[in-house]
């Protein structure tokens, strides 16, 4: 029984197989003429975590925190800008001499 062989074959060589958390079921089938194969005691699958490519990396919490800070800063800047524009408009409108509607002739 010391004739045990191990052969590792990478299934998806061109593109990484993306598995997400959960329960997975793999099925193996014998497509040889002899069924069952003599002297085959066991087969198995080994999953290895490989390096992630740039497209597979999901953003972490710090990315979302930085994005939230940036959006908040833009929001407050725009709000301050709008309030400052309204204040300036009200101040300049108060200094402008408007014609009285009840006076005939409108503008002098």
HUVEN-V823822 format. One record per residue. SS is DSSP state (2 for helix, 1 for strand, 0 for the rest). PHI is phi in radians with two decimals (none if undefined). OMEGA is omega in degrees with one decimal (999 if undefined). Layout:
BEGIN
SS/PHI/OMEGA ; SS/PHI/OMEGA
END
This chain:
BEGIN
0/none/-179.2 ; 0/-1.66/177.3 ; 0/-1.69/-179.5 ; 0/-1.67/-178.5 ; 0/-2.00/176.2 ; 0/-2.25/178.7 ; 0/-2.28/179.9 ; 0/-1.89/179.5 ; 0/-2.21/176.5 ; 0/-1.35/-174.5 ; 0/-1.31/-172.8 ; 0/-2.00/-172.3 ; 0/-1.39/-175.8 ; 0/-1.36/-172.8 ; 0/-2.41/-179.7 ; 0/-1.20/177.3 ; 0/-1.47/-176.1 ; 0/-1.69/177.7 ; 0/-1.88/178.8 ; 0/-1.80/-179.6 ; 0/-1.03/-179.8 ; 0/2.47/179.3 ; 0/-1.77/-178.5 ; 0/-2.09/177.8 ; 0/-2.25/178.5 ; 0/-1.94/179.1 ; 0/-2.11/175.6 ; 0/-2.04/-178.9 ; 0/-2.31/177.2 ; 0/-1.64/178.7 ; 0/-1.94/176.6 ; 0/-1.47/179.1 ; 0/-1.23/-179.6 ; 0/-1.45/179.8 ; 0/-2.36/1.4 ; 0/-1.42/177.9 ; 0/-1.27/179.6 ; 0/-1.23/174.8 ; 0/1.18/173.2 ; 0/-1.61/-174.5 ; 0/-1.60/-172.6 ; 0/-2.80/170.9 ; 0/-2.32/-178.8 ; 0/-2.78/178.8 ; 0/-2.17/174.5 ; 0/-2.15/178.0 ; 0/-1.78/178.3 ; 0/-2.06/176.8 ; 0/-1.47/-178.4 ; 0/-1.74/178.3 ; 0/-1.19/179.9 ; 0/-1.48/174.4 ; 0/-1.46/-177.9 ; 0/-1.09/-177.9 ; 0/-1.32/-177.6 ; 0/-1.63/-177.5 ; 0/-1.31/178.1 ; 0/-1.57/-179.6 ; 0/-1.13/179.8 ; 0/-1.62/-175.3 ; 2/-1.14/-178.8 ; 2/-1.15/176.7 ; 2/-1.09/-179.3 ; 2/-1.18/178.8 ; 2/-1.15/178.2 ; 2/-1.11/179.7 ; 2/-1.15/178.5 ; 2/-1.12/177.8 ; 2/-1.10/-179.3 ; 2/-1.12/179.1 ; 2/-1.11/178.3 ; 2/-1.12/178.9 ; 2/-1.12/178.6 ; 2/-1.12/179.3 ; 2/-1.04/-177.5 ; 2/-1.16/176.9 ; 2/-1.10/-179.9 ; 2/-1.13/178.2 ; 2/-1.12/177.2 ; 2/-1.07/179.8 ; 2/-1.08/-179.5 ; 2/-1.16/179.6 ; 2/-1.12/178.6 ; 2/-1.11/178.4 ; 2/-1.14/178.3 ; 2/-1.16/177.9 ; 2/-1.08/178.6 ; 2/-1.04/-179.8 ; 2/-1.12/179.2 ; 2/-1.14/179.3 ; 2/-1.15/-179.6 ; 2/-1.21/178.1 ; 2/-1.23/178.7 ; 2/-1.27/-179.5 ; 2/-1.49/-178.1 ; 0/-1.36/177.8 ; 0/-1.53/-178.3 ; 0/-1.62/176.4 ; 0/-1.27/176.3 ; 0/-1.37/-178.5 ; 0/-1.24/-176.4 ; 0/-1.46/178.8 ; 0/-1.51/-179.6 ; 0/-1.22/175.2 ; 0/1.83/176.6 ; 0/1.21/-178.3 ; 0/-1.22/-180.0 ; 0/-1.21/999
END
